[in-house]
Amino acid sequence: MTSTSGALARRLGLRDAVVIGLASMIGAGAFVSLGAASDLAGALAPLAVLLAAGVALCNATSTAQLAAQHPASGGTYHYGREQLGPWWGFLAGWCFVLGKIASCAAMALVIAAYLVPEPAQRIVAALVVVVLTGVNLVGVTRTAALARVLVSVALVALVLTGARLVGGVLLGAGGSAGSDAADAGAAIPGPLAGSAAGLWDGGLAAVLGAGAGGAAGIVLAVAQAAALMFFAFAGYARVATLGEEVVEPRRTIPRAILLALAVVAALYLALSVVLVLVGPAPGADGWGPAPFLTALDAVGAGGAWHAVITVGAVAAATGALLALVAGISRTALAMARERDLPPVLAPVSPRFSVPQRAELAAGIAVVLLVLLASDVLVAIAASSFGVLLYYAIANLAALTQVGQWRLFPKAMQVIGLVGCLLLVAALPGRTIVAGAALVLAGVAYRGVVLAVRR
């Protein structure tokens, strides 16, 4: 490759593509979102997981169908431009970048929370982002190799921990967890439990009085739990954003997306059932940002088991962050090529075949958010807002495909579009307002750029 703005090399096969999708999803869902979903929906958390998985499946078919026709970097930014027009493409790309920067910040903070005490967490999280950005700068094949190791470690840790929790429940907490764990296991957790209920303030649930309980409260609790769980499923599209680097994209991308999604959906459903079996969180703060550490304590398992889940959590979050930074940079690359972002981000390294300037810009943005963010769950909600709107546009774009490119029924795209919009409406009011303001800021930026060109 002789030009710094040329095409990316096709190096990723089916196995690498599936691993990148798994590494992008396994992390938030298992180690953060499941706890928040359980706090909100209680015993109905598995239903929230299924709802999120159903919306994700519809979105995945749209993404796979679009990626097969348009195998280039940029994901729905590129698809939206091709199928709907430049403005739709810009909105998709802008929402993706906003949502995934929030995702990266959440993952980095989770890694730090497991490694060091509170005073040093933000600095460690920022250092983690710097290191993983450096890994991405030296080539996507090395990214895929490292992701394979990290996701394997995370899967082993989750399976072992899940087995230990089930064993503790079957043995009645083994007699070592104390009466608190026994009492927790005897109760059926209800919706709107724990500190996660505070996420409802100012949103649709507050308007409809969900906090007062009743059928409306339960439905809205499950809907918001599903919106938070959707954050954990969103990584399957990372394969599509790397479409310019995938071998045989028409065949590889759809298979990789659906395989990765199926594995993760089964895993999340099983883990949500395990948390229900353990019982309600044994404290006023709910399951917290590390639900499986809390669950292990509830069944009397500590020490070595804490080490197992900590290693798994750090590996999973690291793998997710690694793939997320790569996905953001590829979308930024595509937007810069079309001058929707500054063209200075467009060059591709002739040595490593990666968009190094876009990688650096993404890393800097995540570091800034890590240093300024207030809460992991708030970051997750912000990510869900951007990503759900991104997939809504993907479903809309897929609806316009015809002929040989229509791989799935239109009904799946309609369900995906409606599902995305409903889950956005279920998010906290403050998240919706802040997200809408950032989207409008992006629209204003593009409007100014277009006016200056004219």
RAFEN-V228148 format. One record per backbone hydrogen bond with DSSP energy under -1.0 kcal/mol. NH is the residue of the N-H (numbers start at 0). CO is the residue of the C=O. If there is no record, write none. Layout:
nh=NH co=CO
nh=NH co=CO
//
This chain:
nh=5 co=2
nh=10 co=244
nh=11 co=244
nh=16 co=12
nh=17 co=13
nh=18 co=14
nh=19 co=15
nh=20 co=16
nh=21 co=17
nh=22 co=18
nh=23 co=19
nh=24 co=20
nh=25 co=21
nh=30 co=26
nh=31 co=27
nh=32 co=27
nh=33 co=28
nh=35 co=31
nh=36 co=32
nh=37 co=33
nh=38 co=34
nh=39 co=35
nh=40 co=36
nh=41 co=37
nh=42 co=188
nh=43 co=40
nh=44 co=41
nh=47 co=43
nh=48 co=44
nh=49 co=45
nh=50 co=46
nh=51 co=47
nh=52 co=48
nh=53 co=49
nh=54 co=50
nh=55 co=51
nh=56 co=52
nh=57 co=53
nh=58 co=54
nh=59 co=55
nh=60 co=56
nh=61 co=57
nh=62 co=58
nh=63 co=59
nh=64 co=60
nh=65 co=61
nh=66 co=62
nh=67 co=63
nh=68 co=64
nh=69 co=65
nh=71 co=69
nh=76 co=73
nh=78 co=74
nh=79 co=75
nh=80 co=76
nh=81 co=77
nh=82 co=78
nh=83 co=79
nh=84 co=79
nh=88 co=84
nh=89 co=85
nh=90 co=86
nh=91 co=87
nh=92 co=88
nh=93 co=89
nh=94 co=90
nh=95 co=91
nh=96 co=92
nh=97 co=93
nh=98 co=94
nh=99 co=95
nh=100 co=96
nh=101 co=97
nh=102 co=98
nh=103 co=99
nh=104 co=100
nh=105 co=101
nh=106 co=102
nh=107 co=103
nh=108 co=104
nh=109 co=105
nh=110 co=106
nh=111 co=107
nh=112 co=108
nh=113 co=109
nh=115 co=111
nh=119 co=116
nh=120 co=117
nh=123 co=119
nh=124 co=120
nh=125 co=121
nh=126 co=122
nh=127 co=123
nh=128 co=124
nh=129 co=125
nh=130 co=126
nh=131 co=127
nh=132 co=128
nh=133 co=129
nh=134 co=130
nh=135 co=131
nh=136 co=132
nh=137 co=134
nh=138 co=135
nh=142 co=138
nh=143 co=139
nh=144 co=140
nh=145 co=141
nh=146 co=142
nh=147 co=143
nh=148 co=144
nh=149 co=145
nh=150 co=146
nh=151 co=147
nh=152 co=148
nh=153 co=149
nh=154 co=150
nh=155 co=151
nh=156 co=152
nh=157 co=153
nh=158 co=154
nh=159 co=155
nh=160 co=156
nh=161 co=157
nh=162 co=158
nh=163 co=159
nh=164 co=160
nh=165 co=161
nh=166 co=162
nh=167 co=163
nh=168 co=164
nh=169 co=165
nh=170 co=166
nh=171 co=168
nh=172 co=167
nh=175 co=172
nh=181 co=177
nh=182 co=178
nh=183 co=179
nh=184 co=180
nh=185 co=181
nh=191 co=39
nh=192 co=38
nh=196 co=193
nh=197 co=194
nh=198 co=195
nh=199 co=196
nh=200 co=197
nh=202 co=199
nh=206 co=202
nh=207 co=203
nh=209 co=204
nh=211 co=208
nh=212 co=209
nh=217 co=213
nh=218 co=214
nh=219 co=215
nh=220 co=216
nh=221 co=217
nh=222 co=218
nh=223 co=219
nh=224 co=220
nh=225 co=221
nh=226 co=222
nh=227 co=223
nh=228 co=224
nh=229 co=225
nh=231 co=228
nh=232 co=229
nh=233 co=229
nh=235 co=232
nh=236 co=233
nh=237 co=234
nh=238 co=235
nh=240 co=236
nh=242 co=239
nh=244 co=241
nh=246 co=11
nh=251 co=247
nh=252 co=248
nh=254 co=250
nh=255 co=251
nh=256 co=252
nh=257 co=253
nh=258 co=254
nh=259 co=255
nh=260 co=256
nh=261 co=257
nh=262 co=258
nh=263 co=259
nh=264 co=260
nh=265 co=261
nh=266 co=262
nh=267 co=263
nh=268 co=264
nh=269 co=265
nh=270 co=266
nh=271 co=267
nh=272 co=268
nh=273 co=269
nh=274 co=270
nh=275 co=271
nh=276 co=272
nh=277 co=273
nh=278 co=274
nh=282 co=280
nh=285 co=282
nh=293 co=289
nh=294 co=290
nh=295 co=291
nh=296 co=292
nh=297 co=293
nh=298 co=294
nh=299 co=296
nh=300 co=295
nh=304 co=301
nh=306 co=302
nh=307 co=303
nh=308 co=304
nh=309 co=305
nh=310 co=306
nh=311 co=307
nh=312 co=308
nh=313 co=309
nh=314 co=310
nh=315 co=311
nh=316 co=312
nh=317 co=313
nh=318 co=314
nh=319 co=315
nh=320 co=316
nh=321 co=317
nh=322 co=318
nh=323 co=319
nh=324 co=320
nh=325 co=321
nh=326 co=322
nh=327 co=323
nh=328 co=324
nh=329 co=325
nh=330 co=326
nh=331 co=327
nh=332 co=328
nh=333 co=329
nh=334 co=330
nh=335 co=331
nh=336 co=332
nh=337 co=333
nh=338 co=335
nh=339 co=334
nh=340 co=334
nh=344 co=341
nh=345 co=342
nh=347 co=3
nh=348 co=353
nh=352 co=348
nh=355 co=353
nh=358 co=354
nh=359 co=355
nh=360 co=356
nh=361 co=357
nh=362 co=358
nh=363 co=359
nh=364 co=360
nh=365 co=361
nh=366 co=362
nh=367 co=363
nh=368 co=364
nh=369 co=365
nh=370 co=366
nh=371 co=367
nh=372 co=368
nh=378 co=374
nh=379 co=375
nh=380 co=376
nh=381 co=377
nh=382 co=378
nh=383 co=379
nh=384 co=380
nh=385 co=381
nh=386 co=382
nh=387 co=383
nh=388 co=384
nh=389 co=385
nh=390 co=386
nh=391 co=387
nh=392 co=388
nh=393 co=389
nh=394 co=390
nh=395 co=391
nh=396 co=392
nh=397 co=393
nh=398 co=394
nh=399 co=396
nh=400 co=397
nh=404 co=401
nh=405 co=402
nh=406 co=404
nh=411 co=408
nh=413 co=409
nh=414 co=410
nh=415 co=411
nh=416 co=412
nh=417 co=413
nh=418 co=414
nh=419 co=415
nh=420 co=416
nh=421 co=417
nh=422 co=418
nh=423 co=419
nh=424 co=420
nh=425 co=421
nh=426 co=423
nh=431 co=427
nh=432 co=428
nh=433 co=429
nh=434 co=430
nh=435 co=431
nh=436 co=432
nh=437 co=433
nh=438 co=434
nh=439 co=435
nh=440 co=436
nh=441 co=437
nh=442 co=438
nh=443 co=439
nh=444 co=440
nh=445 co=441
nh=446 co=442
nh=447 co=443
nh=448 co=444
nh=449 co=445
nh=450 co=446
nh=451 co=447
nh=452 co=448
nh=453 co=449
//
